[in-house]
Amino acid sequence: MPSNRIGRINEEIQRELSDLLRTLKDPRVQKTLVSVTRVETTTDLHYAKVWISVYDKEKSKEVFKGLKAAGGFLRRELANRLSLRYTPELVWEEDHSITYGARILDILSKLDIPEDDEPADDEGLDE
């Protein structure tokens, strides 16, 4: 479990990276919806694992190539925006949780569950 300080740093890195990704001019990253879902930084602040969710799964490999190519720029911009002794090296990971959640919602919406039209009988509760 990360300490309170590392947790705050993770949140700040996530917020700044989300903002920086919107301004990134790489067409591989700009052509689809990309969001930063989680960041985990090592205690020595040398590495930060960044989980990215990509809306269009067909473009996922291209997005990660663009993110790796822009890694130096993003790290330098993080150093300018955050006041840390070390700016962590960014390690990109794909997050499948949003896709998994969308799949579960799709399965649930396809279920044929009849709605209960009768109200519950609450007459015996007021005694």
Backbone as CSV, one residue per row, in Angstrom:
resi,resn,N_x,N_y,N_z,CA_x,CA_y,CA_z,C_x,C_y,C_z
1,MET,0.839,-1.178,0.000,0.000,0.000,0.000,0.890,1.249,0.000
2,PRO,0.629,2.167,-0.920,1.485,3.352,-0.991,1.248,4.283,0.192
3,SER,2.305,5.015,0.534,2.171,5.971,1.616,1.308,7.139,1.159
4,ASN,0.949,7.977,2.078,0.100,9.124,1.763,0.803,10.062,0.787
5,ARG,2.098,10.270,0.961,2.861,11.147,0.070,2.903,10.576,-1.348
6,ILE,3.195,9.294,-1.472,3.244,8.650,-2.787,1.858,8.671,-3.427
7,GLY,0.819,8.492,-2.639,-0.544,8.559,-3.168,-0.852,9.934,-3.748
8,ARG,-0.434,10.987,-3.048,-0.649,12.349,-3.569,0.158,12.593,-4.836
9,ILE,1.379,12.078,-4.878,2.215,12.220,-6.079,1.574,11.479,-7.241
10,ASN,1.056,10.262,-6.984,0.377,9.499,-8.037,-0.802,10.277,-8.606
11,GLU,-1.604,10.865,-7.734,-2.765,11.634,-8.189,-2.336,12.859,-9.004
12,GLU,-1.288,13.517,-8.560,-0.819,14.710,-9.270,-0.247,14.350,-10.643
13,ILE,0.515,13.262,-10.703,1.044,12.813,-11.994,-0.102,12.434,-12.921
14,GLN,-1.096,11.738,-12.404,-2.249,11.350,-13.224,-2.968,12.581,-13.778
15,ARG,-3.175,13.568,-12.927,-3.856,14.798,-13.352,-3.054,15.545,-14.424
16,GLU,-1.758,15.679,-14.201,-0.918,16.411,-15.154,-0.779,15.658,-16.476
17,LEU,-0.630,14.337,-16.414,-0.533,13.567,-17.649,-1.832,13.627,-18.449
18,SER,-2.961,13.593,-17.767,-4.242,13.715,-18.459,-4.321,15.044,-19.198
19,ASP,-3.852,16.089,-18.554,-3.843,17.404,-19.189,-2.850,17.447,-20.350
20,LEU,-1.676,16.870,-20.165,-0.651,16.882,-21.216,-1.054,16.053,-22.435
21,LEU,-1.767,14.956,-22.224,-2.175,14.117,-23.354,-3.134,14.852,-24.280
22,ARG,-3.922,15.765,-23.735,-4.835,16.558,-24.572,-4.078,17.520,-25.471
23,THR,-2.902,17.963,-25.028,-2.122,18.923,-25.821,-1.097,18.247,-26.715
24,LEU,-0.934,16.937,-26.590,0.049,16.208,-27.384,-0.348,16.233,-28.854
25,LYS,0.598,16.529,-29.724,0.303,16.697,-31.143,0.560,15.446,-31.982
26,ASP,0.945,14.357,-31.365,1.192,13.120,-32.100,-0.126,12.581,-32.653
27,PRO,-0.257,12.404,-33.962,-1.533,11.961,-34.534,-1.934,10.552,-34.090
28,ARG,-0.971,9.727,-33.690,-1.317,8.382,-33.214,-2.092,8.438,-31.908
29,VAL,-1.833,9.462,-31.117,-2.506,9.601,-29.825,-3.787,10.425,-29.971
30,GLN,-3.795,11.386,-30.879,-4.931,12.299,-31.009,-6.117,11.701,-31.747
31,LYS,-5.934,10.616,-32.493,-7.016,10.068,-33.308,-8.046,9.267,-32.520
32,THR,-7.798,8.991,-31.263,-8.736,8.220,-30.459,-8.794,8.776,-29.039
33,LEU,-9.799,8.356,-28.307,-9.971,8.799,-26.929,-9.032,8.012,-26.023
34,VAL,-8.175,8.729,-25.298,-7.185,8.126,-24.414,-7.365,8.731,-23.034
35,SER,-7.385,7.881,-22.006,-7.493,8.415,-20.655,-6.513,7.706,-19.723
36,VAL,-6.020,8.447,-18.759,-5.120,7.908,-17.741,-5.990,7.441,-16.592
37,THR,-5.988,6.133,-16.333,-6.871,5.596,-15.306,-6.197,5.444,-13.954
38,ARG,-4.876,5.224,-13.945,-4.189,5.012,-12.668,-2.700,5.231,-12.853
39,VAL,-2.034,5.661,-11.791,-0.577,5.819,-11.789,-0.049,5.218,-10.494
40,GLU,1.016,4.436,-10.605,1.706,3.895,-9.430,3.182,4.248,-9.546
41,THR,3.674,4.989,-8.573,5.064,5.431,-8.560,5.842,4.620,-7.539
42,THR,7.076,4.275,-7.885,7.916,3.577,-6.917,8.286,4.546,-5.792
43,THR,8.680,4.003,-4.658,8.968,4.857,-3.502,10.183,5.743,-3.714
44,ASP,11.115,5.328,-4.591,12.279,6.172,-4.862,12.032,7.173,-5.997
45,LEU,10.833,7.194,-6.539,10.389,8.125,-7.590,11.171,7.980,-8.898
46,HIS,11.757,6.808,-9.145,12.485,6.623,-10.391,11.588,6.123,-11.525
47,TYR,10.533,5.420,-11.185,9.625,4.878,-12.198,8.180,5.142,-11.815
48,ALA,7.373,5.396,-12.822,5.927,5.542,-12.623,5.229,4.690,-13.665
49,LYS,4.445,3.738,-13.213,3.673,2.899,-14.113,2.341,3.606,-14.351
50,VAL,2.047,3.890,-15.617,0.869,4.663,-15.989,-0.073,3.753,-16.761
51,TRP,-1.286,3.554,-16.226,-2.283,2.738,-16.901,-3.122,3.630,-17.798
52,ILE,-3.193,3.241,-19.069,-3.894,4.006,-20.090,-5.042,3.168,-20.625
53,SER,-6.198,3.803,-20.762,-7.353,3.165,-21.379,-7.572,3.810,-22.743
54,VAL,-7.655,2.965,-23.773,-7.843,3.432,-25.142,-9.234,3.008,-25.586
55,TYR,-10.013,3.973,-26.067,-11.398,3.678,-26.449,-11.466,2.779,-27.669
56,ASP,-10.679,3.057,-28.696,-10.689,2.280,-29.926,-9.584,1.227,-29.851
57,LYS,-9.948,-0.018,-29.582,-8.965,-1.075,-29.350,-8.132,-1.399,-30.587
58,GLU,-8.645,-1.129,-31.791,-7.874,-1.393,-33.001,-6.663,-0.465,-33.096
59,LYS,-6.760,0.716,-32.512,-5.669,1.694,-32.573,-4.770,1.656,-31.341
60,SER,-4.987,0.682,-30.487,-4.278,0.621,-29.216,-2.756,0.529,-29.398
61,LYS,-2.301,-0.327,-30.304,-0.851,-0.485,-30.504,-0.223,0.805,-31.016
62,GLU,-0.914,1.492,-31.913,-0.399,2.754,-32.442,-0.346,3.827,-31.356
63,VAL,-1.353,3.843,-30.488,-1.382,4.817,-29.395,-0.195,4.600,-28.467
64,PHE,0.102,3.348,-28.139,1.216,3.073,-27.240,2.565,3.376,-27.892
65,LYS,2.664,3.190,-29.202,3.882,3.595,-29.906,4.056,5.110,-29.817
66,GLY,2.951,5.849,-29.989,3.010,7.304,-29.878,3.359,7.760,-28.480
67,LEU,2.816,7.084,-27.474,3.118,7.447,-26.086,4.584,7.169,-25.750
68,LYS,5.116,6.054,-26.234,6.524,5.755,-25.978,7.429,6.771,-26.670
69,ALA,7.032,7.180,-27.882,7.826,8.177,-28.601,7.786,9.530,-27.902
70,ALA,6.668,9.863,-27.282,6.515,11.152,-26.605,6.913,11.083,-25.134
71,GLY,7.435,9.953,-24.688,7.773,9.769,-23.275,8.746,10.805,-22.744
72,GLY,9.776,11.132,-23.508,10.752,12.130,-23.073,10.131,13.508,-22.931
73,PHE,9.309,13.877,-23.900,8.625,15.168,-23.832,7.702,15.228,-22.621
74,LEU,6.925,14.163,-22.405,5.988,14.147,-21.276,6.735,14.191,-19.946
75,ARG,7.848,13.507,-19.851,8.639,13.520,-18.621,9.199,14.915,-18.356
76,ARG,9.697,15.577,-19.394,10.230,16.932,-19.235,9.125,17.907,-18.814
77,GLU,7.948,17.772,-19.409,6.838,18.647,-19.037,6.374,18.381,-17.597
78,LEU,6.388,17.115,-17.187,6.073,16.794,-15.786,7.078,17.440,-14.848
79,ALA,8.353,17.420,-15.222,9.392,18.034,-14.389,9.148,19.527,-14.250
80,ASN,8.685,20.186,-15.309,8.396,21.614,-15.242,7.182,21.920,-14.379
81,ARG,6.198,21.020,-14.369,4.943,21.281,-13.658,4.961,20.826,-12.199
82,LEU,5.760,19.818,-11.886,5.802,19.273,-10.527,7.123,19.635,-9.869
83,SER,7.080,19.843,-8.585,8.322,20.141,-7.870,8.755,18.887,-7.100
84,LEU,9.422,18.000,-7.824,9.927,16.761,-7.248,11.435,16.707,-7.428
85,ARG,12.109,16.000,-6.537,13.552,15.842,-6.670,13.883,15.052,-7.933
86,TYR,13.138,13.967,-8.165,13.302,13.160,-9.373,11.986,13.136,-10.122
87,THR,12.079,13.211,-11.429,10.893,13.012,-12.254,10.936,11.572,-12.731
88,PRO,9.911,10.796,-12.412,9.975,9.368,-12.728,9.933,9.087,-14.229
89,GLU,10.592,7.992,-14.598,10.506,7.503,-15.969,9.130,6.855,-16.130
90,LEU,8.468,7.131,-17.239,7.097,6.673,-17.443,7.089,5.315,-18.131
91,VAL,6.385,4.378,-17.527,6.200,3.039,-18.078,4.718,2.899,-18.386
92,TRP,4.394,2.637,-19.647,2.990,2.615,-20.096,2.425,1.208,-20.028
93,GLU,1.227,1.091,-19.453,0.509,-0.182,-19.368,-0.913,0.037,-19.872
94,GLU,-1.469,-0.975,-20.533,-2.840,-0.863,-21.025,-3.806,-1.312,-19.937
95,ASP,-4.831,-0.520,-19.720,-5.856,-0.827,-18.724,-7.092,-1.355,-19.439
96,HIS,-7.504,-2.553,-19.063,-8.654,-3.188,-19.705,-9.930,-3.064,-18.879
97,SER,-9.899,-2.360,-17.777,-11.051,-2.334,-16.875,-12.267,-1.646,-17.494
98,ILE,-12.071,-0.591,-18.274,-13.207,0.102,-18.880,-13.842,-0.785,-19.948
99,THR,-13.023,-1.480,-20.727,-13.538,-2.403,-21.730,-14.293,-3.548,-21.066
100,TYR,-13.746,-4.046,-19.981,-14.389,-5.124,-19.238,-15.742,-4.668,-18.686
101,GLY,-15.779,-3.464,-18.127,-17.029,-2.925,-17.597,-18.064,-2.714,-18.689
102,ALA,-17.635,-2.226,-19.853,-18.563,-2.026,-20.967,-19.109,-3.363,-21.451
103,ARG,-18.265,-4.383,-21.453,-18.713,-5.720,-21.869,-19.746,-6.278,-20.895
104,ILE,-19.511,-6.094,-19.608,-20.466,-6.569,-18.594,-21.797,-5.836,-18.745
105,LEU,-21.770,-4.520,-18.956,-23.011,-3.767,-19.164,-23.753,-4.237,-20.407
106,ASP,-23.007,-4.561,-21.455,-23.626,-5.066,-22.682,-24.310,-6.406,-22.427
107,ILE,-23.642,-7.282,-21.700,-24.230,-8.588,-21.377,-25.475,-8.412,-20.523
108,LEU,-25.417,-7.530,-19.527,-26.568,-7.300,-18.660,-27.742,-6.702,-19.421
109,SER,-27.464,-5.829,-20.387,-28.559,-5.220,-21.139,-29.220,-6.219,-22.079
110,LYS,-28.523,-7.293,-22.449,-29.094,-8.309,-23.335,-29.916,-9.354,-22.588
111,LEU,-29.834,-9.371,-21.260,-30.610,-10.328,-20.482,-32.089,-9.991,-20.559
112,ASP,-32.909,-11.024,-20.626,-34.356,-10.828,-20.695,-34.933,-11.053,-19.298
113,ILE,-34.926,-9.996,-18.505,-35.432,-10.066,-17.137,-36.740,-9.293,-17.084
114,PRO,-37.841,-9.957,-16.750,-39.125,-9.236,-16.674,-39.143,-8.285,-15.478
115,GLU,-39.720,-7.113,-15.681,-39.813,-6.146,-14.592,-40.963,-6.513,-13.674
116,ASP,-40.795,-6.248,-12.408,-41.817,-6.525,-11.410,-42.727,-5.304,-11.329
117,ASP,-43.947,-5.413,-11.876,-44.865,-4.283,-11.940,-45.670,-4.090,-10.660
118,GLU,-45.757,-5.111,-9.818,-46.555,-5.006,-8.599,-45.728,-4.383,-7.488
119,PRO,-46.302,-3.398,-6.763,-45.564,-2.828,-5.626,-45.480,-3.830,-4.485
120,ALA,-44.478,-3.672,-3.675,-44.276,-4.565,-2.525,-45.382,-4.354,-1.508
121,ASP,-45.790,-5.416,-0.829,-46.860,-5.347,0.157,-46.270,-4.876,1.487
122,ASP,-46.550,-3.613,1.871,-45.993,-3.019,3.084,-47.046,-2.826,4.158
123,GLU,-48.196,-3.498,4.098,-49.287,-3.245,5.041,-48.955,-3.692,6.455
124,GLY,-48.203,-4.747,6.657,-47.947,-5.285,7.995,-46.806,-4.604,8.711
125,LEU,-46.174,-3.596,8.152,-45.009,-2.985,8.763,-45.333,-1.869,9.736
126,ASP,-46.530,-1.284,9.695,-46.856,-0.121,10.507,-47.388,-0.472,11.892
127,GLU,-47.416,-1.687,12.275,-48.005,-2.076,13.560,-47.189,-1.705,14.722
